[in-house]
Structures are given as structure tokens and as C-alpha cells.
Amino acid sequence: MKLDVPPRGAVLVIAVFALLVVVHLAAQLADADRLVDVTQWFLMPVLAAILVAVTSSPHSRLVRTALVALAFSWLGDTAPDAFDGDTAFLVMIGFFLLAQLAYVAAFLPYRDRSVLRRPAVAGYVLAVALLVAACAPGAGALLVPALVYGLCLGTMAVLSTGLGVIAGVGGALFLASDAMIALGAFADWFTPPVEGFWVMLTYIAGQALLAYGVAATDRAATATPDVSSVAR
């Protein structure tokens, strides 16, 4: 699925996003915590601005719901800073759960194009099952919310394949990013080097590819009136 050349106004926003990503990931590697926090505040809002800029107004249901998902993702990125310990983790899970539910709602009309009823879905089921099994011994009282979130995350990743290969890769990267967060929180053996860098690299790439898939699907539907009602 191919997007046209972005509108001129969108190019600047894309450049700002690219700069933010580079600075944020460099800050992760340098352990510059303040710069990490500041750049993370702006990542999802700027990505949302790109999605608005490259799609037509009035925006379709698909685009609007994806923007809701990005808004909840931004809250998941920033709101936990006001809390400590388990409360911060639960706040983060809560907002990202809402983000996953918004993505599920956005992608659900395209489920017939996804791997939902194909053998490939077994890979997603296995990945979520292994993740839950790895986290369960250390999750304690947080096991149930983590399990609910994991199921919604897996559902989002499966349904994202309905928007094409690029969105499907984005959903898988989002799943991988949150899997690393869960393993870091609940599995003592999971201690990769520069964990924050890998978590954010996969998270940002996943969100960006999902946004690309949403924009490409929306523009394809706009160009084909007889199927555009699916996304409206």
C-alpha cells in the first residue's frame, strides 16, 4: 500500500518527528533522563499531527479512532510520572489498555483482511501465551491486569494485519515493545543492555508504522468510493 508524496505542510512535521526520535533515542543511550522525559512528551502528539496532515478532512472513522489511540498512548507515556511504584505501572497499563482498545475498534472493520482466521494467528497466540507464562511467577497481584492487557495487545497486533503488511509489522513491534516492558517488570532474568533504548525504538517504530498503515488505508478508501464506507 503506497502513500502519495506528503503535503508540503506535513513534511515539516515529519522532519520534527524524525528529529525528536533521534534525540530521544540518543538520550536513552546516554542515560540523559531529563531529555528522555521531555522528548517523550512530544512524540505521540507530533505523530498525531502527521496523521492529521496526511489525511483528508473530514477525517474518517479509522483516522479519528487511531488519533484517540495515540492520545491514550501519550497519556500512558506521561501520566505515570506523577505516581510511584505499582500505582505508576497500573496507570500506564490503564492508559495503554485504552489505547489498545481504540486501535482494536479502528482495525476491527478490516478483520476479514487480517490473519484472524488464518494459520498465522497461531504465532500471535503463542507469543502472548509465552509472555504471560514468563511474567506470571513475578507478577503477583498485577497478574490479572497484565493478562487482560496482554490479550488486548495481542488482539490489536492480529487485527493490524488487516491494514496491510506495514501496519502488521507496526502491530508486531508494539507487541514486542510491551513484551520487553512486562519482562523487565516481572522477570528477574530479563536484563538486556540499554533496555530503555530497545523498548522505545520498537514502540516508536510500531506506532509510526501503524499510523502509516492507517493513513494509507484511509487514502485508498477515499480514492475508491465503493469501499470507502468501510472506513467511514
ChimeraX commands (.cxc) that place a marker at each C-alpha (Angstrom):
marker #1 position 0.00,0.00,0.00 radius 0.5
marker #1 position 1.61,3.25,-1.13 radius 0.5
marker #1 position 1.09,6.79,0.08 radius 0.5
marker #1 position 1.39,9.76,-2.24 radius 0.5
marker #1 position 4.04,12.39,-1.57 radius 0.5
marker #1 position 3.07,14.09,1.73 radius 0.5
marker #1 position 1.55,17.57,1.54 radius 0.5
marker #1 position 4.13,20.32,1.88 radius 0.5
marker #1 position 2.93,21.24,5.36 radius 0.5
marker #1 position 3.30,17.64,6.51 radius 0.5
marker #1 position 6.96,17.46,5.50 radius 0.5
marker #1 position 7.95,19.88,8.27 radius 0.5
marker #1 position 6.00,17.93,10.89 radius 0.5
marker #1 position 7.61,14.67,9.69 radius 0.5
marker #1 position 11.04,16.30,9.98 radius 0.5
marker #1 position 10.27,17.44,13.53 radius 0.5
marker #1 position 9.15,13.91,14.42 radius 0.5
marker #1 position 12.32,12.41,12.94 radius 0.5
marker #1 position 14.46,14.86,14.94 radius 0.5
marker #1 position 12.55,14.08,18.13 radius 0.5
marker #1 position 13.05,10.34,17.58 radius 0.5
marker #1 position 16.81,10.72,17.02 radius 0.5
marker #1 position 17.25,12.96,20.08 radius 0.5
marker #1 position 15.08,10.72,22.25 radius 0.5
marker #1 position 16.90,7.52,21.32 radius 0.5
marker #1 position 20.29,9.21,21.74 radius 0.5
marker #1 position 19.18,10.40,25.18 radius 0.5
marker #1 position 18.18,6.82,26.04 radius 0.5
marker #1 position 21.69,5.62,25.15 radius 0.5
marker #1 position 23.28,8.48,27.10 radius 0.5
marker #1 position 21.08,7.97,30.20 radius 0.5
marker #1 position 20.01,11.61,29.91 radius 0.5
marker #1 position 16.79,11.10,31.87 radius 0.5
marker #1 position 15.53,14.68,31.70 radius 0.5
marker #1 position 15.95,14.83,27.93 radius 0.5
marker #1 position 14.31,11.40,27.64 radius 0.5
marker #1 position 11.26,12.68,29.51 radius 0.5
marker #1 position 10.95,15.95,27.62 radius 0.5
marker #1 position 11.23,14.39,24.17 radius 0.5
marker #1 position 8.82,11.61,25.10 radius 0.5
marker #1 position 6.17,14.20,25.96 radius 0.5
marker #1 position 6.07,15.30,22.30 radius 0.5
marker #1 position 6.49,12.05,20.34 radius 0.5
marker #1 position 2.85,10.94,20.14 radius 0.5
marker #1 position 1.37,14.45,19.70 radius 0.5
marker #1 position 3.68,15.10,16.75 radius 0.5
marker #1 position 2.90,11.68,15.25 radius 0.5
marker #1 position -0.80,12.51,15.61 radius 0.5
marker #1 position -0.18,15.82,13.84 radius 0.5
marker #1 position 1.44,13.91,10.96 radius 0.5
marker #1 position -1.57,11.61,10.69 radius 0.5
marker #1 position -3.90,14.61,10.56 radius 0.5
marker #1 position -1.71,16.35,7.99 radius 0.5
marker #1 position -1.50,13.43,5.54 radius 0.5
marker #1 position -5.20,12.51,5.59 radius 0.5
marker #1 position -8.20,14.35,4.22 radius 0.5
marker #1 position -10.74,16.32,6.22 radius 0.5
marker #1 position -13.35,15.44,7.34 radius 0.5
marker #1 position -11.39,12.58,8.82 radius 0.5
marker #1 position -12.70,9.05,8.56 radius 0.5
marker #1 position -13.71,6.86,11.49 radius 0.5
marker #1 position -10.44,4.94,11.06 radius 0.5
marker #1 position -8.32,8.08,11.37 radius 0.5
marker #1 position -10.35,9.53,14.25 radius 0.5
marker #1 position -10.16,6.32,16.26 radius 0.5
marker #1 position -6.43,5.98,15.61 radius 0.5
marker #1 position -5.99,9.54,16.90 radius 0.5
marker #1 position -7.83,8.52,20.08 radius 0.5
marker #1 position -5.38,5.61,20.40 radius 0.5
marker #1 position -2.43,7.99,20.04 radius 0.5
marker #1 position -3.94,10.30,22.67 radius 0.5
marker #1 position -4.25,7.46,25.17 radius 0.5
marker #1 position -0.73,6.35,24.27 radius 0.5
marker #1 position 0.52,9.85,25.08 radius 0.5
marker #1 position -1.22,9.66,28.46 radius 0.5
marker #1 position 0.40,6.27,29.01 radius 0.5
marker #1 position 3.78,7.82,28.21 radius 0.5
marker #1 position 3.41,10.81,30.51 radius 0.5
marker #1 position 0.80,10.33,33.26 radius 0.5
marker #1 position 2.73,7.65,35.26 radius 0.5
marker #1 position 5.41,10.28,36.03 radius 0.5
marker #1 position 3.02,11.66,38.67 radius 0.5
marker #1 position 2.92,8.35,40.55 radius 0.5
marker #1 position 5.30,5.87,42.15 radius 0.5
marker #1 position 5.78,2.10,42.15 radius 0.5
marker #1 position 2.85,-0.19,41.36 radius 0.5
marker #1 position 0.48,2.77,41.03 radius 0.5
marker #1 position 2.55,4.25,38.19 radius 0.5
marker #1 position 2.66,0.87,36.46 radius 0.5
marker #1 position -1.12,0.43,36.78 radius 0.5
marker #1 position -1.76,3.94,35.46 radius 0.5
marker #1 position 0.47,3.20,32.48 radius 0.5
marker #1 position -1.26,-0.13,31.81 radius 0.5
marker #1 position -4.66,1.55,32.16 radius 0.5
marker #1 position -3.99,4.22,29.56 radius 0.5
marker #1 position -2.29,1.83,27.16 radius 0.5
marker #1 position -5.18,-0.60,27.59 radius 0.5
marker #1 position -7.49,2.18,26.41 radius 0.5
marker #1 position -5.11,2.82,23.52 radius 0.5
marker #1 position -5.20,-0.86,22.52 radius 0.5
marker #1 position -8.99,-0.89,22.71 radius 0.5
marker #1 position -9.12,2.18,20.47 radius 0.5
marker #1 position -6.82,0.50,17.95 radius 0.5
marker #1 position -8.95,-2.66,18.09 radius 0.5
marker #1 position -12.04,-0.57,17.36 radius 0.5
marker #1 position -10.21,1.16,14.49 radius 0.5
marker #1 position -8.97,-2.06,12.89 radius 0.5
marker #1 position -12.00,-4.27,13.51 radius 0.5
marker #1 position -13.80,-3.35,10.24 radius 0.5
marker #1 position -10.78,-4.79,8.38 radius 0.5
marker #1 position -10.69,-8.10,10.26 radius 0.5
marker #1 position -11.55,-10.12,7.14 radius 0.5
marker #1 position -8.29,-8.91,5.59 radius 0.5
marker #1 position -6.27,-9.83,8.69 radius 0.5
marker #1 position -4.68,-13.10,9.83 radius 0.5
marker #1 position -7.51,-13.59,12.35 radius 0.5
marker #1 position -8.89,-16.65,10.56 radius 0.5
marker #1 position -5.60,-17.82,9.09 radius 0.5
marker #1 position -2.96,-20.21,10.47 radius 0.5
marker #1 position -0.58,-17.28,11.11 radius 0.5
marker #1 position -2.76,-16.20,14.04 radius 0.5
marker #1 position -1.29,-19.13,15.99 radius 0.5
marker #1 position 2.02,-17.25,16.15 radius 0.5
marker #1 position 0.39,-14.32,17.94 radius 0.5
marker #1 position -1.46,-16.63,20.33 radius 0.5
marker #1 position 1.79,-18.44,21.13 radius 0.5
marker #1 position 3.68,-15.18,21.66 radius 0.5
marker #1 position 1.10,-13.85,24.14 radius 0.5
marker #1 position 0.88,-17.22,25.93 radius 0.5
marker #1 position 4.67,-17.40,26.32 radius 0.5
marker #1 position 4.80,-13.82,27.55 radius 0.5
marker #1 position 2.13,-14.48,30.19 radius 0.5
marker #1 position 3.88,-17.68,31.27 radius 0.5
marker #1 position 7.19,-15.85,31.62 radius 0.5
marker #1 position 5.68,-12.98,33.63 radius 0.5
marker #1 position 3.24,-14.94,35.83 radius 0.5
marker #1 position 5.71,-16.05,38.55 radius 0.5
marker #1 position 6.75,-12.47,39.31 radius 0.5
marker #1 position 3.52,-10.60,38.59 radius 0.5
marker #1 position 1.76,-11.28,41.88 radius 0.5
marker #1 position -1.35,-9.13,42.31 radius 0.5
marker #1 position -0.68,-7.46,38.95 radius 0.5
marker #1 position -1.11,-10.70,37.00 radius 0.5
marker #1 position -4.79,-10.16,36.15 radius 0.5
marker #1 position -4.40,-6.59,34.76 radius 0.5
marker #1 position -1.26,-7.68,32.91 radius 0.5
marker #1 position -3.13,-10.66,31.44 radius 0.5
marker #1 position -6.07,-8.51,30.30 radius 0.5
marker #1 position -3.67,-6.03,28.73 radius 0.5
marker #1 position -1.71,-8.81,27.03 radius 0.5
marker #1 position -4.87,-10.22,25.45 radius 0.5
marker #1 position -5.90,-6.80,24.13 radius 0.5
marker #1 position -2.38,-6.12,22.87 radius 0.5
marker #1 position -2.33,-9.43,21.02 radius 0.5
marker #1 position -5.75,-8.73,19.53 radius 0.5
marker #1 position -4.58,-5.32,18.30 radius 0.5
marker #1 position -1.49,-6.87,16.70 radius 0.5
marker #1 position -3.59,-9.51,14.91 radius 0.5
marker #1 position -6.15,-7.00,13.62 radius 0.5
marker #1 position -3.48,-4.55,12.50 radius 0.5
marker #1 position -2.56,-7.01,9.74 radius 0.5
marker #1 position -5.89,-6.15,8.11 radius 0.5
marker #1 position -4.42,-2.77,7.11 radius 0.5
marker #1 position -1.54,-4.38,5.24 radius 0.5
marker #1 position 1.99,-5.61,5.81 radius 0.5
marker #1 position 3.39,-2.30,7.09 radius 0.5
marker #1 position 0.68,-1.88,9.73 radius 0.5
marker #1 position 1.06,-5.55,10.63 radius 0.5
marker #1 position 4.77,-5.03,11.27 radius 0.5
marker #1 position 3.85,-1.99,13.37 radius 0.5
marker #1 position 1.45,-4.05,15.49 radius 0.5
marker #1 position 4.10,-6.74,15.98 radius 0.5
marker #1 position 6.70,-4.15,17.04 radius 0.5
marker #1 position 4.24,-2.62,19.52 radius 0.5
marker #1 position 3.69,-6.11,20.92 radius 0.5
marker #1 position 7.46,-6.65,21.18 radius 0.5
marker #1 position 7.96,-3.31,22.94 radius 0.5
marker #1 position 5.32,-4.00,25.58 radius 0.5
marker #1 position 6.61,-7.56,25.98 radius 0.5
marker #1 position 10.01,-6.11,26.95 radius 0.5
marker #1 position 8.36,-3.78,29.46 radius 0.5
marker #1 position 6.44,-6.69,31.02 radius 0.5
marker #1 position 9.50,-8.93,31.17 radius 0.5
marker #1 position 11.55,-6.11,32.68 radius 0.5
marker #1 position 8.92,-5.60,35.37 radius 0.5
marker #1 position 8.15,-9.23,36.21 radius 0.5
marker #1 position 11.05,-11.46,35.08 radius 0.5
marker #1 position 14.31,-11.10,37.03 radius 0.5
marker #1 position 16.29,-12.88,34.30 radius 0.5
marker #1 position 15.38,-10.30,31.65 radius 0.5
marker #1 position 18.21,-7.74,31.84 radius 0.5
marker #1 position 19.15,-6.71,28.28 radius 0.5
marker #1 position 21.68,-3.88,27.80 radius 0.5
marker #1 position 20.17,-0.40,27.21 radius 0.5
marker #1 position 16.68,-1.82,27.71 radius 0.5
marker #1 position 15.02,1.60,27.50 radius 0.5
marker #1 position 16.51,2.18,24.06 radius 0.5
marker #1 position 15.11,-1.08,22.65 radius 0.5
marker #1 position 11.73,-0.56,24.29 radius 0.5
marker #1 position 11.38,2.91,22.81 radius 0.5
marker #1 position 12.84,2.02,19.41 radius 0.5
marker #1 position 10.26,-0.72,18.91 radius 0.5
marker #1 position 7.46,1.39,20.44 radius 0.5
marker #1 position 8.11,4.45,18.25 radius 0.5
marker #1 position 8.61,2.35,15.12 radius 0.5
marker #1 position 5.45,0.37,15.89 radius 0.5
marker #1 position 3.32,3.47,16.39 radius 0.5
marker #1 position 4.76,5.15,13.28 radius 0.5
marker #1 position 4.09,2.10,11.10 radius 0.5
marker #1 position 0.56,1.80,12.46 radius 0.5
marker #1 position -0.02,5.47,11.63 radius 0.5
marker #1 position 1.36,4.87,8.13 radius 0.5
marker #1 position -0.97,1.92,7.66 radius 0.5
marker #1 position -3.96,3.95,8.86 radius 0.5
marker #1 position -3.13,6.83,6.51 radius 0.5
marker #1 position -2.54,4.53,3.54 radius 0.5
marker #1 position -5.76,2.62,4.14 radius 0.5
marker #1 position -7.73,5.84,4.57 radius 0.5
marker #1 position -6.38,7.34,1.36 radius 0.5
marker #1 position -7.01,4.12,-0.58 radius 0.5
marker #1 position -10.61,4.12,0.67 radius 0.5
marker #1 position -11.04,7.77,-0.29 radius 0.5
marker #1 position -9.78,7.01,-3.79 radius 0.5
marker #1 position -12.19,4.05,-4.12 radius 0.5
marker #1 position -15.70,5.33,-3.24 radius 0.5
marker #1 position -17.41,1.92,-3.35 radius 0.5
marker #1 position -15.32,0.64,-0.44 radius 0.5
marker #1 position -14.82,3.87,1.46 radius 0.5
marker #1 position -17.88,3.21,3.59 radius 0.5
marker #1 position -15.88,0.53,5.42 radius 0.5
marker #1 position -13.67,3.18,6.94 radius 0.5
marker #1 position -16.25,5.88,7.45 radius 0.5
marker link #1:1,2 radius 0.2
marker link #1:2,3 radius 0.2
marker link #1:3,4 radius 0.2
marker link #1:4,5 radius 0.2
marker link #1:5,6 radius 0.2
marker link #1:6,7 radius 0.2
marker link #1:7,8 radius 0.2
marker link #1:8,9 radius 0.2
marker link #1:9,10 radius 0.2
marker link #1:10,11 radius 0.2
marker link #1:11,12 radius 0.2
marker link #1:12,13 radius 0.2
marker link #1:13,14 radius 0.2
marker link #1:14,15 radius 0.2
marker link #1:15,16 radius 0.2
marker link #1:16,17 radius 0.2
marker link #1:17,18 radius 0.2
marker link #1:18,19 radius 0.2
marker link #1:19,20 radius 0.2
marker link #1:20,21 radius 0.2
marker link #1:21,22 radius 0.2
marker link #1:22,23 radius 0.2
marker link #1:23,24 radius 0.2
marker link #1:24,25 radius 0.2
marker link #1:25,26 radius 0.2
marker link #1:26,27 radius 0.2
marker link #1:27,28 radius 0.2
marker link #1:28,29 radius 0.2
marker link #1:29,30 radius 0.2
marker link #1:30,31 radius 0.2
marker link #1:31,32 radius 0.2
marker link #1:32,33 radius 0.2
marker link #1:33,34 radius 0.2
marker link #1:34,35 radius 0.2
marker link #1:35,36 radius 0.2
marker link #1:36,37 radius 0.2
marker link #1:37,38 radius 0.2
marker link #1:38,39 radius 0.2
marker link #1:39,40 radius 0.2
marker link #1:40,41 radius 0.2
marker link #1:41,42 radius 0.2
marker link #1:42,43 radius 0.2
marker link #1:43,44 radius 0.2
marker link #1:44,45 radius 0.2
marker link #1:45,46 radius 0.2
marker link #1:46,47 radius 0.2
marker link #1:47,48 radius 0.2
marker link #1:48,49 radius 0.2
marker link #1:49,50 radius 0.2
marker link #1:50,51 radius 0.2
marker link #1:51,52 radius 0.2
marker link #1:52,53 radius 0.2
marker link #1:53,54 radius 0.2
marker link #1:54,55 radius 0.2
marker link #1:55,56 radius 0.2
marker link #1:56,57 radius 0.2
marker link #1:57,58 radius 0.2
marker link #1:58,59 radius 0.2
marker link #1:59,60 radius 0.2
marker link #1:60,61 radius 0.2
marker link #1:61,62 radius 0.2
marker link #1:62,63 radius 0.2
marker link #1:63,64 radius 0.2
marker link #1:64,65 radius 0.2
marker link #1:65,66 radius 0.2
marker link #1:66,67 radius 0.2
marker link #1:67,68 radius 0.2
marker link #1:68,69 radius 0.2
marker link #1:69,70 radius 0.2
marker link #1:70,71 radius 0.2
marker link #1:71,72 radius 0.2
marker link #1:72,73 radius 0.2
marker link #1:73,74 radius 0.2
marker link #1:74,75 radius 0.2
marker link #1:75,76 radius 0.2
marker link #1:76,77 radius 0.2
marker link #1:77,78 radius 0.2
marker link #1:78,79 radius 0.2
marker link #1:79,80 radius 0.2
marker link #1:80,81 radius 0.2
marker link #1:81,82 radius 0.2
marker link #1:82,83 radius 0.2
marker link #1:83,84 radius 0.2
marker link #1:84,85 radius 0.2
marker link #1:85,86 radius 0.2
marker link #1:86,87 radius 0.2
marker link #1:87,88 radius 0.2
marker link #1:88,89 radius 0.2
marker link #1:89,90 radius 0.2
marker link #1:90,91 radius 0.2
marker link #1:91,92 radius 0.2
marker link #1:92,93 radius 0.2
marker link #1:93,94 radius 0.2
marker link #1:94,95 radius 0.2
marker link #1:95,96 radius 0.2
marker link #1:96,97 radius 0.2
marker link #1:97,98 radius 0.2
marker link #1:98,99 radius 0.2
marker link #1:99,100 radius 0.2
marker link #1:100,101 radius 0.2
marker link #1:101,102 radius 0.2
marker link #1:102,103 radius 0.2
marker link #1:103,104 radius 0.2
marker link #1:104,105 radius 0.2
marker link #1:105,106 radius 0.2
marker link #1:106,107 radius 0.2
marker link #1:107,108 radius 0.2
marker link #1:108,109 radius 0.2
marker link #1:109,110 radius 0.2
marker link #1:110,111 radius 0.2
marker link #1:111,112 radius 0.2
marker link #1:112,113 radius 0.2
marker link #1:113,114 radius 0.2
marker link #1:114,115 radius 0.2
marker link #1:115,116 radius 0.2
marker link #1:116,117 radius 0.2
marker link #1:117,118 radius 0.2
marker link #1:118,119 radius 0.2
marker link #1:119,120 radius 0.2
marker link #1:120,121 radius 0.2
marker link #1:121,122 radius 0.2
marker link #1:122,123 radius 0.2
marker link #1:123,124 radius 0.2
marker link #1:124,125 radius 0.2
marker link #1:125,126 radius 0.2
marker link #1:126,127 radius 0.2
marker link #1:127,128 radius 0.2
marker link #1:128,129 radius 0.2
marker link #1:129,130 radius 0.2
marker link #1:130,131 radius 0.2
marker link #1:131,132 radius 0.2
marker link #1:132,133 radius 0.2
marker link #1:133,134 radius 0.2
marker link #1:134,135 radius 0.2
marker link #1:135,136 radius 0.2
marker link #1:136,137 radius 0.2
marker link #1:137,138 radius 0.2
marker link #1:138,139 radius 0.2
marker link #1:139,140 radius 0.2
marker link #1:140,141 radius 0.2
marker link #1:141,142 radius 0.2
marker link #1:142,143 radius 0.2
marker link #1:143,144 radius 0.2
marker link #1:144,145 radius 0.2
marker link #1:145,146 radius 0.2
marker link #1:146,147 radius 0.2
marker link #1:147,148 radius 0.2
marker link #1:148,149 radius 0.2
marker link #1:149,150 radius 0.2
marker link #1:150,151 radius 0.2
marker link #1:151,152 radius 0.2
marker link #1:152,153 radius 0.2
marker link #1:153,154 radius 0.2
marker link #1:154,155 radius 0.2
marker link #1:155,156 radius 0.2
marker link #1:156,157 radius 0.2
marker link #1:157,158 radius 0.2
marker link #1:158,159 radius 0.2
marker link #1:159,160 radius 0.2
marker link #1:160,161 radius 0.2
marker link #1:161,162 radius 0.2
marker link #1:162,163 radius 0.2
marker link #1:163,164 radius 0.2
marker link #1:164,165 radius 0.2
marker link #1:165,166 radius 0.2
marker link #1:166,167 radius 0.2
marker link #1:167,168 radius 0.2
marker link #1:168,169 radius 0.2
marker link #1:169,170 radius 0.2
marker link #1:170,171 radius 0.2
marker link #1:171,172 radius 0.2
marker link #1:172,173 radius 0.2
marker link #1:173,174 radius 0.2
marker link #1:174,175 radius 0.2
marker link #1:175,176 radius 0.2
marker link #1:176,177 radius 0.2
marker link #1:177,178 radius 0.2
marker link #1:178,179 radius 0.2
marker link #1:179,180 radius 0.2
marker link #1:180,181 radius 0.2
marker link #1:181,182 radius 0.2
marker link #1:182,183 radius 0.2
marker link #1:183,184 radius 0.2
marker link #1:184,185 radius 0.2
marker link #1:185,186 radius 0.2
marker link #1:186,187 radius 0.2
marker link #1:187,188 radius 0.2
marker link #1:188,189 radius 0.2
marker link #1:189,190 radius 0.2
marker link #1:190,191 radius 0.2
marker link #1:191,192 radius 0.2
marker link #1:192,193 radius 0.2
marker link #1:193,194 radius 0.2
marker link #1:194,195 radius 0.2
marker link #1:195,196 radius 0.2
marker link #1:196,197 radius 0.2
marker link #1:197,198 radius 0.2
marker link #1:198,199 radius 0.2
marker link #1:199,200 radius 0.2
marker link #1:200,201 radius 0.2
marker link #1:201,202 radius 0.2
marker link #1:202,203 radius 0.2
marker link #1:203,204 radius 0.2
marker link #1:204,205 radius 0.2
marker link #1:205,206 radius 0.2
marker link #1:206,207 radius 0.2
marker link #1:207,208 radius 0.2
marker link #1:208,209 radius 0.2
marker link #1:209,210 radius 0.2
marker link #1:210,211 radius 0.2
marker link #1:211,212 radius 0.2
marker link #1:212,213 radius 0.2
marker link #1:213,214 radius 0.2
marker link #1:214,215 radius 0.2
marker link #1:215,216 radius 0.2
marker link #1:216,217 radius 0.2
marker link #1:217,218 radius 0.2
marker link #1:218,219 radius 0.2
marker link #1:219,220 radius 0.2
marker link #1:220,221 radius 0.2
marker link #1:221,222 radius 0.2
marker link #1:222,223 radius 0.2
marker link #1:223,224 radius 0.2
marker link #1:224,225 radius 0.2
marker link #1:225,226 radius 0.2
marker link #1:226,227 radius 0.2
marker link #1:227,228 radius 0.2
marker link #1:228,229 radius 0.2
marker link #1:229,230 radius 0.2
marker link #1:230,231 radius 0.2
marker link #1:231,232 radius 0.2
view
